[in-house]
Amino acid sequence: MPKPHGGKLIERIIKGKRKERLLKEAEEIEKITVEKGVAADIENIAKGVYSPLEGFMTREELETVLHLKRLPNDIPWTLPILLDLPKDLEGSIKEGDDVTLTYRESPLAIMHIDEIYPFNKKEIAEYTFETTDEKHPGVAKVYRMAGKFIAGKIDLIDEPEGPYDRYKLSPKETRYLFRQKGWKTIVGFQTRNPPHLGHEYLQKTALTFLDGVFINPVIGTKKKGDFKDEVILQAYEILIERYYLKNHAVLAILPYEMRYAGPREAVHHAIMRKNFGCTHFIVGRDHAGVGNYYKPYAAQEIFEEFPDLGIAPLFFKTFFYCRKCGGITHEKACPHSDEYRLKFSGTRIREILRSGKLPPRELMRPEIAEVIIKNPNPFVE
């Protein structure tokens, strides 16, 4: 099992009497209200998912991440983790202050402000997303941020509750669980969709030479047309229960807001799974992409820049079902033409499901498809 990114698993969760004291203090100091995606960032910082980060980024950290894809201490890091300062609070918050970060009208964390700084949002967008097009959801979100950012460490004082908490595991817990199972090699699998047979084949192919698979669906803010969280989890529960050996698969959620930053986000996803204890991470075609902003294999090629990442990316060829071969295969193994090939197109499967029909058995297990169809509204509107 790899060491956490940066060598130490960060834990900034306040408990016991200190928590009681800080909850009282939280009511008396200036408050900043955060939305769901930022609340997820705070939780991920506090639990070590974002190790070695202990808070929101300084100007120096932001600059080196944008231009070098590394933190100032040369540790690989590719995504800005930022908190903007609301304009109406600019006059009342200064460097050196403690502020309460609130979510759903409740104290979530205390932030110790080290720095307040302006930064060019267009520059953030251009380097992070390789575009300044406002139609890109990540770019649009950056442009909506205020003009100044606040940096500093956070302390989680009250973890947000959610409907899927029974699926939550922290890096500390997954590392313990993997050790208990005797796993030495673990592959992380990120998903935003219910599993089709291509996903299952990917995971099981990895299991032929690794000890366990860590299935880690992203739960949180989604874009229109995405599958709802409950549908993804129900589908994976059925798949693992019926088609996996119990001691070789773990399902746990990742509260996280997708940035759709393509190659840079693919590296970030790998870093998070390294912190959970994974030795390997499956990187798909157009991983973390949206629209046509990134080249199909850019998210795989970027890993060549990080020989010191500490987690091994796994790149698989595109799988498909070949009617003539009679099973799932790929271009290096199948000699047959396209007329015999059923491709695992998420868009096509989604269209079939939207029409209320079951996709072909060669693409998706009927039990999985039925879970989706039985849900009156399985998609984000």
N, C-alpha and C positions, 0 to 999 in steps of 0.2 A: 504494500500500500504506500502511495507517495506521501511525502510530507505535505502539509498545507502550503499553498502558494505563498512564497516569502519566508517559509520555514516555521511559522507559528500560526495556530488557529486562533483567530480573534474571537473574543467573547465579551461583549459589552452589554450584559443583561444585569440589571440591578434587582437584588432580591432582599428579603428579610426586612430588618428595621430601617436600613438605608433606603429601601424602596418606599416605605411608609413616609419617611422624612422628605424624600424628593417629591412624592406625590403632593404633599402639603405645599412645598416650595413652588411646585409647578403652577399652582393656582395664583401665586403672588407675582410672578414675573411675566414679561411680555410673551405673547403667544403668536405663533405662526401656524396657520391651518394648512395642512398638506392634503393632497388628493391621493387616490388609491395607489397609483404607481410609485409615488414618492414614499408612501407608507411601506410598500413592499421593499423599496431600497433600504429604508431604515432597518427593517427587520432583517434583511440579508446582511447588512453591515454588522448588526449586533450579534448575529448568530455565527458569523464567520464564513458565510457563503461568498462574501466579497473579500475575504482575506487576501492581501494584508491591509486593506482599507479599514480605518477606524472611524471614518466620518466622511463628510462631503469635501470635494477636492478644492485645494488652493489654486491660485493662479499658476504657480510653477508646475504643479501636478497636471493641471489642464493643458498647459502648453506642451509639456513633454509627451503627454498621452496623444495629443493631436498630431504633433510633428514627428515623434519618434516611436510611437506605439509602446512606450515604456514609462514607468514612473521615474522620478528624479534619481532614485537609487538603482536604476537599470533593471528593475523587475518588469517582465512583460505585462503590459496592461493596455487595452485597446479602446475602451469605451469611457467617455466622460460620465462621472457620477456627480451630478450637480444639484444644488438647491438654490433657487432664485429668491431674492428678497422682494417681497411685495412692495410696490411703490408707496403705498399709504403708510408703510412702517419705516421708510428710509430715515426719517428724522428721529425716530425713537429707539433705534437699535444701533449699537456701535460695537467695534472690536473690543473683545474682553468681556462682553456680556454673556450671560446664560439666557437662553430662551426655551420656552416649552413648544415642542412640535405637537400639535393636536391633530387627531384624525377622528372623524365622526363625533366631534364635540367632546372628545375625551383626550386626556394627556397620553401621548404615545412615547415621547422621548424628551430628554433634556439635551440641548445642543450647546456646546461651549465654543463661542464664536472667536476664531483666531484671525479671520481676515474677511473684509468686505471689498469686492473688486468688480469693476466693469469688464466686460469682454465682448468682442465682436461676435454676435450670434451667427452671422453669415459665415465666418471662419469656422465656427464650431460645426455648422451644417456641412460645409464643403469637405472638411477633413473626415468627419464621422461617417457621412452618408454618400460621399463622392458626388453630391448634387446639392444645388440650392433651390431646387424645384419645390414650391410649396405644396404641390400635390402629393409629395412623398410624406407619409404620416409622421415619420420621425422628424423631418425638417419642419413641418407645420407645428409640431409640439415645441421645438426649440424656439421658433419665431414667436410663439405665444408667451414665452417666459419673459419676466421683467428684465431690465437692463443690467442689474447688478446681481452678483452671486455671493453667497455666504459660505465660508469654509470653516470646518472645525469638527472635532470628535463628537460622537453622540453616545448617549446612554439610554438604552431601552428601559422604560419604567413600567409599561403596561402593554403586553402583547395584544394586537388586535385579534378578535375572535372572528371566525368565518365558518361557513357551512361545511367545509371540507377538512376541518382540523384533525379528524381521525387519520387523515392521510399525511399529516405533517411529520417530517423528521428533520432534525437539524444535522449539520455536518458532524457534530460530536456524537449524535445518536447513530447516524449511518456508519460511521467508522467503528463504533462499538459493535453494531449489528453485523457488519461484514467480518469482523474478527471472530465473533461468535459462530458464524457460519463456516469459518475456516477458509474464506475466500482470500486469495492473494492477488488475483487479477480480476478486475471488475470493469465492465464496459458500461459507460453512461449513454442513455438514449433519450434525447430530447424530443418532445412531441407536442403538437397543438391540435392533433386530430385523433379520432378513434382509429384503431389499427386495421389496416387491410393486410392481405397476405404477404405483400411485399415487405411491410414493416416487420411482420413476424419472421419472415425468412431472413431478413437482415440480422435481427436479434439472435436467432438460433444459429445462423452461420457464425456469428461472433462467439457464441457459446461452445462451438466445437473446439476452440483453443483457449477459451478464458473460463474462469470459475463461475462468474455470476453476471447477470444483467441488472442494472439499476435503471428502471423505467421512471422517468422524471418529467411528467407533463407540466407545462407552463399553465398556471392558474392566475387569472387576473383580467385586466383590461384587454379586450379583444376588439378587432375590427369587424365591421358588418360582414356577415356571410360566414364567419368562423363558427366552428362547432362550440356549443356551450360546454362549460366545464363539467357539469354533471353527466353529460352524454359521454364525454371522453373517459371519465373515471368508471362509469358503469361498464363501458365496453371493455376496458382493460381488466377490470375485475373478472369478467366472464372469461376472457382469453387466458389469464393466468391460472384461474381455477380449473379450467378444462383442458388446457393444452401445454402447460408448463410444469416441469418438476418443481415442487414447492421450495426446495432448498437452493434453487438456482435463479430465482427472480425476486426482486423487491420493487414494489410500487410506492412512490412517495411524490407529493406535489412540490412544485416550486412556485411560490408567490412571486410574480415578476411581470413587469410590463415590457412586452416586446418593443424594441426600437426599430426593427427592420433595417438594421445597419449592415446586412450582408456579411462580407468577409470579416470585418472587425467584430461583429457580434458573434460570429462563429467561434472566434478565439475566446471571447468572453464566456460563451457557453461552456467551452472546454475548461476554462479556469474554474468556473463554479463547480463543475463535476469533479475536478481534481480536489477541490476543498471538501467535497462530500466523501472522498476516498477512492475515486475511480482512477484506474491506471490507463484506461483507454476511453475514447469518445468517438461515437459515430458521427461523421460530418457528411450530410447529404448534399445532393446536387442543389445549387442555389439556396444553401442553408441560410436561414434568417433573411431571405430576400423578399421583395415585394415588387410587383409589376415587372418591368424590364430594366431596372436600374443597374443590375450587376450581371456580369458574364456568368454563364451556367456553372463553371467550376472555379470561380474566383475565391469562393469560401474555402475551397480545399487548397488552392495554391498559396494562400497567405501563410499557411503553417510553415512553409519553407523559411520564413523570416524568423522563426522562433525555435531554434534547435534546443534552447534552454527552457522550454515551456514546462516540462516535467509531467506531461500527460501525452500519450501517443494517440494522434488522430487516426481513425480508420476510415478509409475511402473505399466505397464499394462501387462497382459498375452498376449501371441501371439494370434492375431485374425486370423480367416480364414472364408471363405464362405462355408457353409454347404448346399449342394444341398437338403439334406433330411429335414433339419430345414427350408430351404427356406430363409436364411439370414445370416448376419455376426454374428459370435458367437465365443466362446472360449472353451478351454478344460474343464473348471469347469461347463459349461452350456450345452455342446453338448455331447450326448451319442453315436454318430455314428462313424463308423470306417473311416480310411483314404481315402477309395475309394470314399467317398462322399465329401471330403474336398478339397477346392481350396485354396492353401496357397498364401499369399501375398509375393511372392519372388521378390524382386527388380531385381535380376539377370535374373530371368525368364521373367519378364515383359520387361526388356531391350532387351532381345534376340528376343522376339516377335516383338517389335517395330523396331528393326534393320532389320528384314526381311520384313518390310513394311506392316505388318498386324496389325489389331486391337486386343488388348488383350480381353479376355472374358469380357462382361459387368459386371460380378460379381466381377472382379478385378479392372477395371478402367473405369471411365465414358467415353463413346465414344467421347464426345466433347474434353476431355483432350487428349485422344489418337490421335485424328485428328490434334490437334495443333502440336503435336510432329512429326507426320508423314509428315505433310505439310512442315515442316522445312527441307530444302535440306540437312542440316548436323547438326542434333541436339546434337551430341556428341563431346566432346573434343578429338581431334586427337593427 
